[in-house]
Amino acid sequence: MKTYFLQVKEVIQETADTITISFWHPISEQIKYKAGQFITIAVPTQDGKKVKRSYSMSSSPAADTAVAVTVKRVPNGIVSNYLNDNVRTGDFLEVIEPMGNFFFEADENSQGNIFLFGAGSGITPLISIAKTALKAEANTKVKLLYGNRTEESIIFKKELEILENQYKGRFSVQHILSQPQGIWVGERGRINQANATLWLKDACADFKKDHFYMCGPEEMMDGIKKIFELYDVPKDQVHFERFNAPMQEEDTVNIDEIKKQTVKVIYDGDTHEFVVEPHQTILEAALEQDIDLPYSCQAGMCTACLGKCTDGKVKMDEEEGLTEKEIAQGYILTCVSHPMSEGVVVEID
């Protein structure tokens, strides 16, 4: 993974609890990325260590000159609160290169349209996708269903209005608020299977040609996925992103099944042997012992911590970031993996 020290170009207050941070590119190169991907930001802690968190880029590689992330405060969030409270224009931040499997690549010959579903800060990668498609695909229409609590909490409210005016007939937004204040004549409630189905039926011409991107709460995305199953939408046309990848109940490792094990990890020419406690993942145990293994999202989605289990048995809390072929070949994600037998060996390229 490549690490940059990027200078902050601008900090924009989007809402009371959300900022956008844009960065100057390094002097010697342009940072390349795909719409929908994320970067990882590392900030120092009081004990001299670093904490890393991944944030989707809200900028577009086709429409914007600067790389930008949009960060919403999270209760007790170490990095989100640090960035909101401390980052100013001219500061330098340690940033790990763009990555992520949730992305959009423009195709000027595309015959389908794009439908976006987002709630709260889930808009971040979606606005990147929208701006990219509108700029790079002249015939593509983009429609966004966007849920928030109040009108004041709508991230990019003004920018979305500007995009609607700039791309009249090609871009439209349907807002829905769960707790509107004062006069609100728009839709009320939360995005769910029922209102998303009505919106799609009114807006979607051909489920077999169009592409669908969603980012938001698990409950919202589960409901929307059922729509695509009902209409037999090809799986490669449905894309979704989770900022945090909560474990599904049926996939959660039962801690009573796990025993303390010694694991061997081979990385960058070095061999590390360390103990993994029952409550730890392989990555957590390594980091606690100051073994510097690669990682980024720590949620089993970005694959930055990819390794191959060559001996022993490992169980993952979350497999969504890997393909079936990768799993069959023995690849694992150390950030969500627990050793389930003696003699576990993991090789990391």
JONOR-V632461 format. One record per residue. N is the residue number from 0. RES is the residue in one small letter. NEAR is the number of other ideal C-beta (glycine too) atoms within 12 Angstrom. D_CENTER is the distance of its C-alpha to the mean C-alpha in Angstrom with 1 decimal. Layout:
<<N:RES:NEAR:D_CENTER> <N:RES:NEAR:D_CENTER>>
This chain:
<<0:m:27:17.5> <1:k:21:18.7> <2:t:22:18.7> <3:y:28:19.7> <4:f:18:21.4> <5:l:34:20.5> <6:q:25:22.7> <7:v:28:21.4> <8:k:26:22.8> <9:e:24:22.3> <10:v:28:20.9> <11:i:26:20.7> <12:q:19:21.0> <13:e:34:19.2> <14:t:27:20.2> <15:a:15:22.0> <16:d:25:19.0> <17:t:32:16.5> <18:i:34:16.9> <19:t:38:15.8> <20:i:43:16.5> <21:s:30:17.6> <22:f:38:18.9> <23:w:26:21.9> <24:h:23:21.6> <25:p:19:23.6> <26:i:11:27.2> <27:s:7:27.5> <28:e:13:24.5> <29:q:17:21.8> <30:i:32:18.2> <31:k:19:17.0> <32:y:37:13.6> <33:k:29:12.5> <34:a:43:11.2> <35:g:42:7.6> <36:q:40:6.9> <37:f:43:6.2> <38:i:45:9.3> <39:t:39:10.4> <40:i:40:13.3> <41:a:29:16.2> <42:v:30:18.7> <43:p:18:22.2> <44:t:13:23.4> <45:q:10:27.0> <46:d:8:27.9> <47:g:8:27.1> <48:k:15:24.0> <49:k:24:20.4> <50:v:25:17.3> <51:k:36:13.9> <52:r:35:10.6> <53:s:43:7.3> <54:y:46:6.6> <55:s:48:5.4> <56:m:47:8.9> <57:s:47:11.1> <58:s:43:13.8> <59:s:36:15.0> <60:p:32:16.6> <61:a:25:19.4> <62:a:28:20.2> <63:d:28:19.5> <64:t:17:21.3> <65:a:27:19.2> <66:v:41:15.6> <67:a:42:14.1> <68:v:48:11.3> <69:t:41:11.7> <70:v:42:12.0> <71:k:35:13.4> <72:r:26:15.8> <73:v:21:15.2> <74:p:9:18.6> <75:n:9:19.6> <76:g:22:16.4> <77:i:25:17.9> <78:v:32:15.6> <79:s:30:14.6> <80:n:21:18.3> <81:y:28:19.5> <82:l:33:17.7> <83:n:30:19.0> <84:d:17:22.4> <85:n:19:23.2> <86:v:31:21.6> <87:r:17:24.1> <88:t:17:24.9> <89:g:15:26.2> <90:d:23:24.4> <91:f:22:22.8> <92:l:38:19.6> <93:e:25:18.6> <94:v:39:15.5> <95:i:32:14.3> <96:e:28:14.0> <97:p:39:11.1> <98:m:34:9.6> <99:g:36:7.2> <100:n:28:8.7> <101:f:38:7.1> <102:f:31:9.6> <103:f:42:12.9> <104:e:21:16.1> <105:a:30:19.1> <106:d:17:22.3> <107:e:14:25.3> <108:n:11:27.2> <109:s:23:24.7> <110:q:17:26.6> <111:g:25:24.0> <112:n:33:22.1> <113:i:42:18.5> <114:f:44:17.5> <115:l:51:14.5> <116:f:49:13.9> <117:g:47:12.1> <118:a:41:13.2> <119:g:35:13.2> <120:s:41:10.4> <121:g:41:8.4> <122:i:44:10.5> <123:t:47:8.8> <124:p:47:7.3> <125:l:49:10.2> <126:i:45:12.8> <127:s:49:12.1> <128:i:49:12.7> <129:a:48:15.6> <130:k:41:17.3> <131:t:37:17.0> <132:a:43:18.6> <133:l:37:21.2> <134:k:27:22.2> <135:a:26:22.4> <136:e:31:23.5> <137:a:16:26.6> <138:n:20:27.2> <139:t:32:23.8> <140:k:30:23.4> <141:v:43:20.1> <142:k:38:20.1> <143:l:45:17.7> <144:l:44:18.1> <145:y:44:16.7> <146:g:45:17.5> <147:n:41:18.3> <148:r:26:21.0> <149:t:24:23.3> <150:e:24:23.9> <151:e:19:23.6> <152:s:28:20.0> <153:i:35:18.8> <154:i:39:16.4> <155:f:38:17.6> <156:k:24:20.7> <157:k:18:23.0> <158:e:31:20.9> <159:l:33:20.3> <160:e:17:24.1> <161:i:19:24.8> <162:l:30:22.8> <163:e:25:24.7> <164:n:15:27.9> <165:q:18:27.2> <166:y:27:26.2> <167:k:13:28.6> <168:g:15:28.8> <169:r:24:25.6> <170:f:34:23.0> <171:s:28:23.1> <172:v:36:21.3> <173:q:28:22.3> <174:h:35:21.6> <175:i:35:22.1> <176:l:29:22.8> <177:s:27:23.3> <178:q:17:25.6> <179:p:22:27.1> <180:q:15:29.6> <181:g:10:32.8> <182:i:8:33.2> <183:w:20:30.4> <184:v:10:31.5> <185:g:21:28.2> <186:e:24:26.6> <187:r:20:26.3> <188:g:23:24.4> <189:r:27:20.9> <190:i:40:19.2> <191:n:27:20.6> <192:q:23:22.0> <193:a:19:25.3> <194:n:27:24.4> <195:a:42:21.6> <196:t:24:24.3> <197:l:19:26.8> <198:w:30:24.5> <199:l:32:23.8> <200:k:16:27.5> <201:d:15:28.5> <202:a:27:26.0> <203:c:29:25.3> <204:a:16:28.1> <205:d:18:27.2> <206:f:25:24.6> <207:k:19:25.4> <208:k:19:24.6> <209:d:30:21.7> <210:h:39:17.9> <211:f:41:15.6> <212:y:41:11.9> <213:m:41:10.5> <214:c:44:7.9> <215:g:38:9.7> <216:p:28:12.0> <217:e:24:12.9> <218:e:19:16.4> <219:m:33:15.6> <220:m:35:13.7> <221:d:23:16.4> <222:g:28:19.0> <223:i:41:17.8> <224:k:24:17.5> <225:k:20:21.2> <226:i:32:22.1> <227:f:33:21.1> <228:e:17:23.0> <229:l:16:25.9> <230:y:22:26.1> <231:d:12:25.5> <232:v:26:22.7> <233:p:18:22.0> <234:k:14:18.9> <235:d:10:17.9> <236:q:25:17.7> <237:v:28:15.2> <238:h:35:11.5> <239:f:34:8.8> <240:e:45:5.2> <241:r:36:5.4> <242:f:38:4.5> <243:n:23:7.7> <244:a:29:9.4> <245:p:21:12.9> <246:m:24:15.7> <247:q:18:17.7> <248:e:10:21.3> <249:e:10:22.9> <250:d:18:20.7> <251:t:18:21.1> <252:v:28:23.4> <253:n:16:26.6> <254:i:18:27.4> <255:d:9:31.0> <256:e:15:30.6> <257:i:27:29.4> <258:k:21:31.9> <259:k:18:31.7> <260:q:30:31.5> <261:t:22:31.9> <262:v:45:29.3> <263:k:29:29.9> <264:v:39:27.1> <265:i:23:28.1> <266:y:28:26.0> <267:d:16:27.1> <268:g:9:30.7> <269:d:15:30.9> <270:t:16:31.3> <271:h:30:30.1> <272:e:21:31.5> <273:f:29:30.3> <274:v:22:30.4> <275:v:37:27.5> <276:e:22:28.4> <277:p:20:27.8> <278:h:15:25.2> <279:q:28:23.2> <280:t:38:20.8> <281:i:47:22.1> <282:l:43:19.6> <283:e:27:20.5> <284:a:33:24.2> <285:a:34:24.0> <286:l:27:22.4> <287:e:19:24.9> <288:q:21:27.6> <289:d:13:26.4> <290:i:29:25.6> <291:d:22:23.0> <292:l:37:20.8> <293:p:33:17.7> <294:y:39:14.3> <295:s:37:11.1> <296:c:39:8.4> <297:q:34:11.4> <298:a:33:9.8> <299:g:35:10.9> <300:m:38:7.9> <301:c:42:8.1> <302:t:35:11.9> <303:a:36:13.0> <304:c:43:15.5> <305:l:38:16.9> <306:g:40:20.6> <307:k:28:23.5> <308:c:36:25.6> <309:t:21:29.1> <310:d:19:31.2> <311:g:27:30.9> <312:k:25:28.6> <313:v:37:25.1> <314:k:29:23.0> <315:m:38:19.3> <316:d:35:17.8> <317:e:33:14.9> <318:e:27:15.4> <319:e:30:12.7> <320:g:34:11.3> <321:l:28:14.9> <322:t:14:17.4> <323:e:11:20.7> <324:k:9:22.5> <325:e:21:20.7> <326:i:22:21.3> <327:a:13:24.9> <328:q:16:25.4> <329:g:23:24.5> <330:y:28:21.1> <331:i:42:19.2> <332:l:42:16.2> <333:t:45:18.1> <334:c:37:15.6> <335:v:39:16.3> <336:s:46:19.8> <337:h:41:23.2> <338:p:39:26.5> <339:m:26:28.7> <340:s:20:31.8> <341:e:17:33.9> <342:g:18:33.5> <343:v:36:29.8> <344:v:29:29.2> <345:v:43:25.8> <346:e:28:25.8> <347:i:37:23.0> <348:d:17:23.5>>
